[in-house]
Amino acid sequence: MTTFRTRLLFALLSLILVVLVALGLLLGQLFKSYYLNTFDARLQKETEMAASYIEGNGGIGSITIE
């Protein structure tokens, strides 16, 4: 027969484990979403900058492979 103290300890450890796993999943999804949004915004800025540079130097027809 287990004592009350053992059952209480097991319940608290189980609760702590469940909360930590849930927080890990939640924070993982939040960081992934933030990273993807930041990466997409940076990629759009770099694409616009590259397009502006190409247009400023005569367009796509002026590009030569050396």
C-alpha positions as CSV (number, residue, x, y, z in Angstrom):
1,M,0.0,0.0,0.0
2,T,1.4,3.4,-1.0
3,T,1.5,6.2,1.4
4,F,-0.3,9.5,0.9
5,R,3.1,11.2,0.5
6,T,4.1,8.9,-2.3
7,R,0.8,9.4,-4.2
8,L,1.0,13.1,-3.8
9,L,4.6,13.2,-5.0
10,F,3.7,11.1,-8.0
11,A,0.8,13.3,-8.9
12,L,2.8,16.5,-8.6
13,L,5.7,15.1,-10.7
14,S,3.2,14.0,-13.3
15,L,1.5,17.4,-13.4
16,I,4.9,19.1,-13.7
17,L,5.9,16.8,-16.6
18,V,2.6,17.4,-18.5
19,V,3.0,21.2,-18.1
20,L,6.6,21.2,-19.3
21,V,5.7,19.1,-22.3
22,A,2.8,21.4,-23.2
23,L,5.0,24.5,-22.8
24,G,7.7,22.9,-25.0
25,L,5.2,22.2,-27.7
26,L,3.6,25.7,-27.5
27,L,6.9,27.5,-27.5
28,G,8.3,25.4,-30.3
29,Q,5.3,26.4,-32.5
30,L,5.6,30.0,-31.6
31,F,9.3,30.2,-32.4
32,K,8.8,28.3,-35.6
33,S,6.0,30.7,-36.7
34,Y,8.1,33.7,-35.8
35,Y,11.2,32.4,-37.7
36,L,9.2,31.6,-40.8
37,N,7.5,35.1,-40.8
38,T,10.8,36.8,-40.3
39,F,12.5,34.7,-43.0
40,D,9.7,35.4,-45.5
41,A,9.8,39.2,-44.8
42,R,13.6,39.3,-45.3
43,L,13.3,37.2,-48.5
44,Q,10.8,39.7,-49.9
45,K,13.0,42.6,-49.1
46,E,16.0,41.0,-50.7
47,T,14.0,40.1,-53.8
48,E,12.8,43.7,-54.2
49,M,16.3,44.9,-53.8
50,A,17.6,42.5,-56.4
51,A,14.8,43.4,-58.8
52,S,15.5,47.1,-58.3
53,Y,19.2,46.6,-59.0
54,I,18.5,44.6,-62.2
55,E,16.1,47.2,-63.4
56,G,18.5,50.0,-62.7
57,N,21.2,48.3,-64.7
58,G,19.3,47.8,-67.9
59,G,16.8,45.0,-67.1
60,I,17.0,41.3,-67.5
61,G,18.2,41.5,-71.1
62,S,21.4,43.2,-70.1
63,I,22.6,40.2,-68.0
64,T,25.5,38.3,-69.6
65,I,27.1,35.1,-68.5
66,E,30.9,35.5,-68.5
